[in-house]
């Protein structure tokens, strides 16, 4: 199943993080996005609790976000869901399905105004369950000594996210699906693509020099084919790298070394277990990186026999 990025559901908790995320959304035209569903999930502890009294204020805030986006010629809808002990990740996924969204945008490392949970925790839970691609806008906190003076900010602007893409690839079907996404995104805004393959230390045979040589020759040939495919299709400069050791460490180190603007990666790789929605490598990368990450899930359309 091919992936489209025409319609994004944007999960907003209406904190400072949501203000930053909304300011980034105009740049998603570069991804082909034409429509946003702005969505806030509110959990109340019991019927008539504090959240129910704030429903109108939540709606008004989403309308303000909507007004900021409409001059950029996006179609924008806004929706608030209030539920008793609602679980935000599930609410977000269900809302995306109902809206017919192609992917989800969410902030990482934010917090809601009640400080009941880290937005980062919501993002992590969403990624573990979600069958749609998820775009994470990673936010960091400024280092002011006084807590009340600290502010969230984007380390890498979404405006420049397509300029230099890092694509970790293990030749699994899901990482090749991420490759197809990179191929579709690579237009005039992309100046560089780096394909990274890591010979993981836990892979059988890696400790045998002869077997490792075979792996390197085989994987170098695969990378060369992908490089040729990308360059012919996109007219973009493509670099290939093979590293050894921990995939998480190598992905993070290479992202810093090449000054990547974003990481696009499959959310399952070699050794994928069908009951899991997010591989350990992807989960650790999104927890530790400070640049935007787009995770591309496995194609699960035929798992139920459809």
LINTA-V230749 format. One record per pair of residues at least 6 apart in sequence whose C-alpha atoms are under 6 Angstrom apart, sorted by sequence separation. I is the first residue (numbers start at 1). J is the second residue. D is the distance in whole Angstrom. If there is no record, write none. Layout:
BEGIN
I	J	D
I	J	D
END
This chain:
BEGIN
12	18	5
144	150	5
169	175	5
205	211	6
206	212	5
44	51	5
111	118	5
111	119	5
142	150	5
110	119	5
142	151	5
109	119	6
141	151	6
268	278	6
109	120	4
141	152	5
227	238	6
267	278	5
268	279	5
108	120	4
140	152	6
267	279	6
140	153	6
139	153	5
139	154	5
267	282	6
6	32	6
7	33	6
163	189	6
6	33	4
9	36	6
12	39	6
13	40	6
163	190	4
168	195	6
169	196	6
170	197	6
5	33	6
6	34	5
7	35	5
8	36	5
9	37	5
10	38	5
11	39	5
12	40	5
162	190	5
163	191	5
164	192	5
165	193	5
166	194	5
167	195	5
168	196	5
169	197	5
267	295	6
7	36	6
10	39	6
103	132	5
105	134	6
107	136	6
164	193	6
168	197	6
262	291	6
264	293	6
266	295	6
267	296	6
103	133	5
104	134	5
105	135	5
106	136	5
107	137	5
108	138	5
109	139	6
262	292	5
263	293	5
264	294	5
265	295	5
266	296	5
267	297	5
103	134	6
107	138	6
108	139	6
262	293	6
264	295	6
266	297	6
89	122	6
248	281	6
89	126	5
46	84	6
35	74	5
37	76	6
43	82	6
45	84	6
34	74	5
35	75	5
36	76	5
37	77	5
38	78	5
39	79	5
40	80	5
41	81	5
42	82	5
43	83	5
44	84	5
45	85	6
35	76	6
37	78	6
39	80	6
43	84	6
44	85	6
43	85	5
43	86	5
194	238	6
198	242	6
200	244	6
201	245	5
191	236	6
192	237	5
193	238	5
194	239	5
195	240	5
196	241	5
197	242	5
198	243	5
199	244	5
200	245	5
192	238	6
194	240	6
196	242	6
198	244	5
200	246	6
41	88	6
200	247	6
186	234	6
198	247	6
9	96	6
178	265	6
178	266	5
175	266	5
9	101	6
174	266	5
8	101	5
17	110	5
7	101	5
8	102	6
10	104	6
7	102	5
8	103	5
9	104	5
10	105	5
11	106	5
165	260	6
8	104	5
164	260	5
5	102	5
15	112	5
164	261	5
165	262	5
166	263	5
167	264	5
168	265	6
172	269	6
4	102	6
15	113	6
165	263	6
167	265	6
172	270	6
13	112	6
161	261	5
161	262	5
178	296	6
174	298	5
27	159	5
24	158	6
156	291	6
129	277	5
128	277	5
128	278	5
138	290	5
138	291	6
138	292	6
137	292	5
136	292	6
136	293	5
135	293	6
135	294	4
134	294	6
134	295	5
133	295	5
133	296	5
133	297	6
END
